Amino acid sequence: MQRLGKVGRRAGVARYYQLYSLLVRALNDGVIPAGGAFPSESELMRSYRVSRNTVRHALERLETEKRVLRRRGSRTYALSKPQARPAWDRLADLRFDLDRYADATRAKCIEFAWVETPAHVLRRAPDFDVRSLRIERTRSFEGVCFGLVASYVPERVGRELTRRKLGERMVLSVLGEMGHKPDTGTQTITAVGADTATAELLGVPSGAPLLMVQLIARDAKGQPLEYQECLYRPDVYPTQPLPIQYESVGNELRWGIAR
């Protein structure tokens, strides 16, 4: 099995959990098929440059979750039907509920400062204020950092917003309590390569593909409340299948999101 990533020093993330997450990915992606054998403890130690205790702790967690079968004097084998739901599936269930999503994840604030609104934000939302409150935070779930989120809040809305009021909550939830309730929005999803700083935060190689989600939220009067730019690891971004509906219009076949 090829090495799936790096295990190293990360604030607040134990090495065993980093290795555990990589092995879960190998199981979910079929790199280690049902019934297949894991590399030996010694092989995992050499490949990921970790101690035997780290390897055993990661494998013990997989065994507790009934993802693997460990045989003394033999190898560790993947089970066909893990009983525990993958962590990222559980996170996906919450992504449409801002308050529950915030409660389930952890945010670490990197920047909270007033700035001139960047040109790329004004191109997307020309009615945005020329001055904005910029909030940049990481988001982690069960000890793994999976996203970097930069929010811009227009000055007219963000004057009363403080770092203490925000805490770890979602920006739109706090703005709603301040009387600025979101009503509509637009979202786009693209892909970018991770720069050096972002790669370090998200635990991916520099240049690795990331999902970029850009969101503009507006109030009932159509005024902008937040421009949000999120960078997510594509292997853990909380997505769910969308129902698709096909329609024949004359000789053309069209599709869209089923209602």
Contacts in CASP RR format, 6 or more apart in sequence:
PFRMAT RR
TARGET T0000
AUTHOR 0000-0000-0000
METHOD contacts of the structure
MODEL  1
MQRLGKVGRRAGVARYYQLYSLLVRALNDGVIPAGGAFPSESELMRSYRV
SRNTVRHALERLETEKRVLRRRGSRTYALSKPQARPAWDRLADLRFDLDR
YADATRAKCIEFAWVETPAHVLRRAPDFDVRSLRIERTRSFEGVCFGLVA
SYVPERVGRELTRRKLGERMVLSVLGEMGHKPDTGTQTITAVGADTATAE
LLGVPSGAPLLMVQLIARDAKGQPLEYQECLYRPDVYPTQPLPIQYESVG
NELRWGIAR
1 26 0 8 1.000
1 31 0 8 1.000
1 32 0 8 1.000
1 38 0 8 1.000
1 39 0 8 1.000
3 47 0 8 1.000
3 48 0 8 1.000
4 22 0 8 1.000
4 25 0 8 1.000
4 26 0 8 1.000
4 31 0 8 1.000
5 22 0 8 1.000
5 48 0 8 1.000
5 205 0 8 1.000
6 18 0 8 1.000
6 48 0 8 1.000
6 203 0 8 1.000
6 205 0 8 1.000
7 15 0 8 1.000
7 18 0 8 1.000
7 19 0 8 1.000
7 22 0 8 1.000
7 48 0 8 1.000
7 49 0 8 1.000
7 50 0 8 1.000
7 54 0 8 1.000
8 15 0 8 1.000
8 18 0 8 1.000
10 18 0 8 1.000
10 145 0 8 1.000
10 203 0 8 1.000
12 143 0 8 1.000
13 140 0 8 1.000
13 143 0 8 1.000
13 144 0 8 1.000
13 145 0 8 1.000
15 50 0 8 1.000
15 54 0 8 1.000
16 50 0 8 1.000
16 53 0 8 1.000
16 54 0 8 1.000
16 55 0 8 1.000
16 57 0 8 1.000
16 58 0 8 1.000
16 61 0 8 1.000
17 58 0 8 1.000
17 142 0 8 1.000
17 143 0 8 1.000
17 144 0 8 1.000
18 144 0 8 1.000
19 44 0 8 1.000
19 48 0 8 1.000
19 50 0 8 1.000
19 54 0 8 1.000
19 55 0 8 1.000
19 58 0 8 1.000
20 57 0 8 1.000
20 58 0 8 1.000
20 61 0 8 1.000
20 62 0 8 1.000
21 144 0 8 1.000
22 48 0 8 1.000
23 32 0 8 1.000
23 38 0 8 1.000
23 58 0 8 1.000
23 59 0 8 1.000
23 62 0 8 1.000
24 62 0 8 1.000
24 67 0 8 1.000
24 86 0 8 1.000
24 87 0 8 1.000
25 31 0 8 1.000
25 235 0 8 1.000
26 32 0 8 1.000
27 62 0 8 1.000
27 67 0 8 1.000
27 78 0 8 1.000
27 82 0 8 1.000
28 86 0 8 1.000
32 38 0 8 1.000
32 78 0 8 1.000
33 78 0 8 1.000
34 78 0 8 1.000
34 79 0 8 1.000
34 80 0 8 1.000
34 81 0 8 1.000
35 77 0 8 1.000
35 78 0 8 1.000
35 79 0 8 1.000
35 80 0 8 1.000
36 77 0 8 1.000
36 78 0 8 1.000
37 75 0 8 1.000
37 76 0 8 1.000
37 77 0 8 1.000
37 78 0 8 1.000
38 44 0 8 1.000
38 59 0 8 1.000
38 68 0 8 1.000
38 75 0 8 1.000
38 76 0 8 1.000
38 77 0 8 1.000
38 78 0 8 1.000
39 47 0 8 1.000
40 75 0 8 1.000
41 52 0 8 1.000
41 55 0 8 1.000
41 56 0 8 1.000
41 59 0 8 1.000
44 50 0 8 1.000
44 55 0 8 1.000
45 51 0 8 1.000
45 52 0 8 1.000
45 54 0 8 1.000
45 55 0 8 1.000
48 55 0 8 1.000
59 68 0 8 1.000
59 70 0 8 1.000
59 76 0 8 1.000
62 68 0 8 1.000
62 76 0 8 1.000
63 69 0 8 1.000
63 70 0 8 1.000
63 76 0 8 1.000
65 82 0 8 1.000
65 83 0 8 1.000
65 84 0 8 1.000
66 79 0 8 1.000
66 82 0 8 1.000
66 83 0 8 1.000
66 84 0 8 1.000
67 78 0 8 1.000
67 79 0 8 1.000
67 82 0 8 1.000
67 84 0 8 1.000
68 76 0 8 1.000
68 77 0 8 1.000
68 78 0 8 1.000
68 79 0 8 1.000
69 76 0 8 1.000
69 77 0 8 1.000
69 79 0 8 1.000
70 76 0 8 1.000
70 77 0 8 1.000
71 77 0 8 1.000
87 141 0 8 1.000
87 142 0 8 1.000
87 144 0 8 1.000
88 141 0 8 1.000
88 146 0 8 1.000
88 236 0 8 1.000
88 238 0 8 1.000
90 104 0 8 1.000
91 101 0 8 1.000
91 104 0 8 1.000
91 105 0 8 1.000
91 141 0 8 1.000
91 236 0 8 1.000
91 238 0 8 1.000
92 238 0 8 1.000
92 239 0 8 1.000
92 240 0 8 1.000
93 240 0 8 1.000
94 100 0 8 1.000
94 101 0 8 1.000
94 104 0 8 1.000
94 238 0 8 1.000
95 101 0 8 1.000
95 238 0 8 1.000
95 240 0 8 1.000
98 170 0 8 1.000
98 172 0 8 1.000
98 173 0 8 1.000
99 169 0 8 1.000
99 170 0 8 1.000
99 173 0 8 1.000
101 170 0 8 1.000
102 168 0 8 1.000
102 169 0 8 1.000
102 170 0 8 1.000
102 173 0 8 1.000
104 141 0 8 1.000
105 139 0 8 1.000
105 140 0 8 1.000
105 141 0 8 1.000
105 168 0 8 1.000
106 139 0 8 1.000
106 140 0 8 1.000
106 141 0 8 1.000
106 143 0 8 1.000
106 168 0 8 1.000
107 137 0 8 1.000
107 138 0 8 1.000
107 139 0 8 1.000
107 140 0 8 1.000
107 167 0 8 1.000
107 168 0 8 1.000
108 137 0 8 1.000
108 138 0 8 1.000
108 140 0 8 1.000
109 135 0 8 1.000
109 136 0 8 1.000
109 137 0 8 1.000
109 163 0 8 1.000
109 167 0 8 1.000
110 136 0 8 1.000
110 137 0 8 1.000
110 138 0 8 1.000
111 134 0 8 1.000
111 135 0 8 1.000
111 136 0 8 1.000
112 133 0 8 1.000
112 134 0 8 1.000
112 135 0 8 1.000
112 136 0 8 1.000
112 163 0 8 1.000
112 166 0 8 1.000
113 133 0 8 1.000
113 134 0 8 1.000
114 131 0 8 1.000
114 132 0 8 1.000
114 133 0 8 1.000
114 134 0 8 1.000
114 155 0 8 1.000
115 131 0 8 1.000
115 132 0 8 1.000
115 133 0 8 1.000
115 134 0 8 1.000
115 152 0 8 1.000
116 130 0 8 1.000
116 131 0 8 1.000
116 132 0 8 1.000
117 128 0 8 1.000
117 129 0 8 1.000
117 130 0 8 1.000
117 131 0 8 1.000
117 132 0 8 1.000
117 152 0 8 1.000
117 154 0 8 1.000
118 152 0 8 1.000
121 128 0 8 1.000
121 132 0 8 1.000
121 152 0 8 1.000
121 227 0 8 1.000
122 128 0 8 1.000
122 130 0 8 1.000
124 214 0 8 1.000
124 216 0 8 1.000
124 227 0 8 1.000
125 216 0 8 1.000
125 224 0 8 1.000
125 227 0 8 1.000
127 223 0 8 1.000
127 224 0 8 1.000
128 152 0 8 1.000
128 154 0 8 1.000
128 224 0 8 1.000
128 227 0 8 1.000
129 154 0 8 1.000
129 155 0 8 1.000
129 156 0 8 1.000
130 155 0 8 1.000
131 154 0 8 1.000
131 155 0 8 1.000
132 152 0 8 1.000
132 153 0 8 1.000
132 154 0 8 1.000
132 155 0 8 1.000
132 227 0 8 1.000
133 152 0 8 1.000
133 153 0 8 1.000
133 155 0 8 1.000
133 158 0 8 1.000
133 161 0 8 1.000
134 150 0 8 1.000
134 151 0 8 1.000
134 152 0 8 1.000
135 150 0 8 1.000
135 151 0 8 1.000
135 152 0 8 1.000
135 153 0 8 1.000
135 166 0 8 1.000
135 171 0 8 1.000
136 148 0 8 1.000
136 149 0 8 1.000
136 150 0 8 1.000
136 151 0 8 1.000
137 148 0 8 1.000
137 149 0 8 1.000
138 145 0 8 1.000
138 147 0 8 1.000
138 148 0 8 1.000
138 149 0 8 1.000
138 201 0 8 1.000
139 145 0 8 1.000
139 146 0 8 1.000
139 147 0 8 1.000
139 148 0 8 1.000
139 149 0 8 1.000
140 146 0 8 1.000
141 236 0 8 1.000
144 236 0 8 1.000
145 201 0 8 1.000
145 202 0 8 1.000
145 203 0 8 1.000
146 202 0 8 1.000
146 232 0 8 1.000
146 233 0 8 1.000
146 236 0 8 1.000
146 237 0 8 1.000
147 201 0 8 1.000
147 202 0 8 1.000
147 230 0 8 1.000
147 231 0 8 1.000
147 232 0 8 1.000
147 233 0 8 1.000
148 198 0 8 1.000
148 201 0 8 1.000
148 202 0 8 1.000
148 230 0 8 1.000
148 231 0 8 1.000
149 228 0 8 1.000
149 229 0 8 1.000
149 230 0 8 1.000
149 231 0 8 1.000
150 228 0 8 1.000
150 229 0 8 1.000
150 230 0 8 1.000
151 171 0 8 1.000
151 226 0 8 1.000
151 227 0 8 1.000
151 228 0 8 1.000
151 229 0 8 1.000
152 226 0 8 1.000
152 227 0 8 1.000
152 228 0 8 1.000
153 161 0 8 1.000
153 171 0 8 1.000
153 175 0 8 1.000
153 225 0 8 1.000
153 226 0 8 1.000
154 224 0 8 1.000
154 225 0 8 1.000
157 175 0 8 1.000
157 180 0 8 1.000
157 225 0 8 1.000
158 175 0 8 1.000
160 178 0 8 1.000
161 171 0 8 1.000
161 174 0 8 1.000
161 175 0 8 1.000
161 178 0 8 1.000
165 174 0 8 1.000
166 174 0 8 1.000
171 226 0 8 1.000
171 228 0 8 1.000
172 182 0 8 1.000
172 217 0 8 1.000
172 225 0 8 1.000
172 226 0 8 1.000
175 181 0 8 1.000
175 182 0 8 1.000
175 225 0 8 1.000
175 226 0 8 1.000
176 182 0 8 1.000
180 219 0 8 1.000
180 225 0 8 1.000
181 219 0 8 1.000
181 220 0 8 1.000
182 217 0 8 1.000
182 218 0 8 1.000
182 219 0 8 1.000
182 225 0 8 1.000
182 226 0 8 1.000
183 218 0 8 1.000
183 219 0 8 1.000
183 220 0 8 1.000
183 222 0 8 1.000
184 217 0 8 1.000
184 218 0 8 1.000
184 222 0 8 1.000
185 215 0 8 1.000
185 216 0 8 1.000
185 217 0 8 1.000
185 218 0 8 1.000
186 215 0 8 1.000
186 216 0 8 1.000
187 213 0 8 1.000
187 214 0 8 1.000
187 215 0 8 1.000
187 216 0 8 1.000
188 213 0 8 1.000
188 214 0 8 1.000
189 211 0 8 1.000
189 212 0 8 1.000
189 213 0 8 1.000
189 214 0 8 1.000
190 211 0 8 1.000
190 212 0 8 1.000
190 214 0 8 1.000
191 209 0 8 1.000
191 210 0 8 1.000
191 211 0 8 1.000
191 212 0 8 1.000
191 234 0 8 1.000
192 209 0 8 1.000
192 210 0 8 1.000
192 212 0 8 1.000
192 231 0 8 1.000
193 207 0 8 1.000
193 208 0 8 1.000
193 209 0 8 1.000
193 210 0 8 1.000
194 202 0 8 1.000
194 204 0 8 1.000
194 205 0 8 1.000
194 206 0 8 1.000
194 207 0 8 1.000
194 208 0 8 1.000
194 209 0 8 1.000
194 210 0 8 1.000
194 231 0 8 1.000
195 206 0 8 1.000
195 207 0 8 1.000
196 206 0 8 1.000
198 210 0 8 1.000
198 231 0 8 1.000
199 205 0 8 1.000
199 206 0 8 1.000
199 207 0 8 1.000
199 208 0 8 1.000
202 210 0 8 1.000
202 231 0 8 1.000
202 233 0 8 1.000
203 233 0 8 1.000
204 210 0 8 1.000
204 233 0 8 1.000
209 234 0 8 1.000
210 231 0 8 1.000
210 232 0 8 1.000
210 233 0 8 1.000
210 234 0 8 1.000
211 230 0 8 1.000
211 231 0 8 1.000
211 232 0 8 1.000
211 233 0 8 1.000
211 234 0 8 1.000
211 237 0 8 1.000
212 229 0 8 1.000
212 230 0 8 1.000
212 231 0 8 1.000
212 232 0 8 1.000
213 228 0 8 1.000
213 229 0 8 1.000
213 230 0 8 1.000
213 232 0 8 1.000
214 227 0 8 1.000
214 228 0 8 1.000
214 229 0 8 1.000
214 230 0 8 1.000
215 226 0 8 1.000
215 227 0 8 1.000
215 228 0 8 1.000
215 229 0 8 1.000
215 230 0 8 1.000
216 224 0 8 1.000
216 226 0 8 1.000
216 227 0 8 1.000
216 228 0 8 1.000
217 224 0 8 1.000
217 225 0 8 1.000
217 226 0 8 1.000
217 228 0 8 1.000
218 224 0 8 1.000
218 225 0 8 1.000
219 225 0 8 1.000
242 257 0 8 1.000
243 257 0 8 1.000
243 258 0 8 1.000
244 255 0 8 1.000
244 256 0 8 1.000
244 257 0 8 1.000
244 258 0 8 1.000
245 255 0 8 1.000
245 256 0 8 1.000
245 257 0 8 1.000
245 258 0 8 1.000
245 259 0 8 1.000
246 253 0 8 1.000
246 254 0 8 1.000
246 255 0 8 1.000
246 256 0 8 1.000
247 253 0 8 1.000
247 254 0 8 1.000
247 255 0 8 1.000
247 256 0 8 1.000
248 254 0 8 1.000
END
